[in-house]
Amino acid sequence: MATSFALYGLYVTMGSCNNTTLDNKNLSLKEVPSPGGALPYFGHLFKIPSSLPALKFDEWHRQYGPLIRVKMGVEQWIVIGERRIANDILKAKGAVTSGRPYHLFLSQYHTLQQRGPVFTQPDKRWKKNRTAAQTILGTKGVDQNMYIIESEAARITKMLLEGSANNGNINITKYMQLAPLNVILRTCFGKSVTSIDDPLFLAIVETIDATVKWGAPRQDMGSFLPAFSKIFELFMGTEEHMQHYTYEVRNPLFRRLIQEAVKNDTPCFAKVMHRLKEEDEFEEDDIIVFMSDMVNAGTDPTAVTLMWAFVILSHYPNVQKKICDEVDEFITMHNRLPHYSERENFPYLISVQKECMRYRSAKHLAIPQKATQDFEYQGYIISEGAVILPNTYTLCGSTEFYDSPEEFIPERYINDLSSFSESVNASIDVRDQYTFGWGRRMCPGVHLVDVEFFNIWVHIFAASIIEPKLDKDGKFKYVDLNRCNDLGILVAPENPYLRFVKRPDCLI
Ligand code: HEM
């Protein structure tokens, strides 16, 4: 079968030899360096592991340089392993690099044919969606919902302490999803879930997990090898699952949430979107995809980033002690917990947050962008349709930019109090965060994330310390920071079992 695939691949490649190619269109320009050993038609596909592909790209960056061209079947992937190049290509040349590549599930099913803010082309409809998202994610929108974020931070701290007290070791995955999900649910639908066993929580998490899984590039082999797409479908039947999930599971759930939100008395964003629908600005399908995007984008990246932070900190009790001291100093002085607006009192906590996000990034590769026309970069030609991927994993481990990047050293950020949104909008010389993407498609949720993290961290460290799970002999069993669970779009720690233990010296 492999031989037939290879022969057929060769036939298809030869058949396409007459097409205009990069080389003959732009003879004076060079091609971006590409690792050797690419097969006809299949390219580098068989060289890239289905799990944690960024690690392979990282290896190639060291051999072939920071800008590499990887052939994923018929797709050209331009992978960027240097922050200045990412900035030049995705920000400075954003007018021609802000497309999204076609992906069977994301483009056709999840977006109900190109709707919503995340996976659509940068056209008028995307702009309308992005503006709507900014309404709730911009500074004004987040400030209006500050009471929601603060109360969810208090709720999750209580749940983690109770969960640990009642069960000993807890898998923190669902707890970490619950807090950011509730912020989105209350903002968008005026409702919240009350526990990790709440049927609504479980139903929504099912849709989030499905998107993270089906949205992974490896789930769309048909786009890499279109000549075999029918064979893939015959053997794997994935499209049937995608269709069933979208129309029988995701859409009915979100339709119900929107209808209930429009009818209830609580102010929420679903009501605003419903009014816009009555003014013919949006259709019902637009609102379903918008809300589903808010729930997906607003929950799992935040949850996985928090998971990494807390499993890392379970290895560093001395770092936790210093955070607790900083929080206690504020409480002693003010007799209350701080608000986000008082974050400048927490230089150590902020530097630990930044170092956790660098040390173990939740997204190894940002959401792919696409070149919408041919363009030149430093003598290289990047062709229309090329998929552009900043390799966050490599950027965060750069030996050029960081001393001993493999070590966890919060002090490297100690003089850097910039908020996440200040950082991502700063010039490349001072930008210190890479996990939120680049250019026009940069994550619009950065400020919300910053406010959520600050509140969750101060609530947790005012009340508790984080310890590894206990084994059957009562000894600490640390989460292995080198073992990752590749979820598709995100990379999470494996078996994230921890214990949140009430601080005996807690001041609140
Ligand atoms: C730690 C948490 C988060 C991380 C690491 C993260 C990361 C990212 C990344 C890498 C992108 C793609 C950027 C690009 O294409 O260059 C993105 C896009 C996006 N994010 Fe986030 N994000 C986080 C939290 C949030 C939150 C809380 C929201 C709120 C709903 C959100 C909403 C969005 C939206 C709507 C987009 C699509 C933007 C577009 O395509 O125009 N994100 N995010």
Residues whose N, C-alpha, C, O or C-beta is under 5 A from the ligand:
A	BS01	HEM	P117 V118 A133 M294 A297 G298 P301 T302 T305 A366 I367 T435 F436 G437 W438 R440 R441 M442 C443 P444 G445 L448 V449
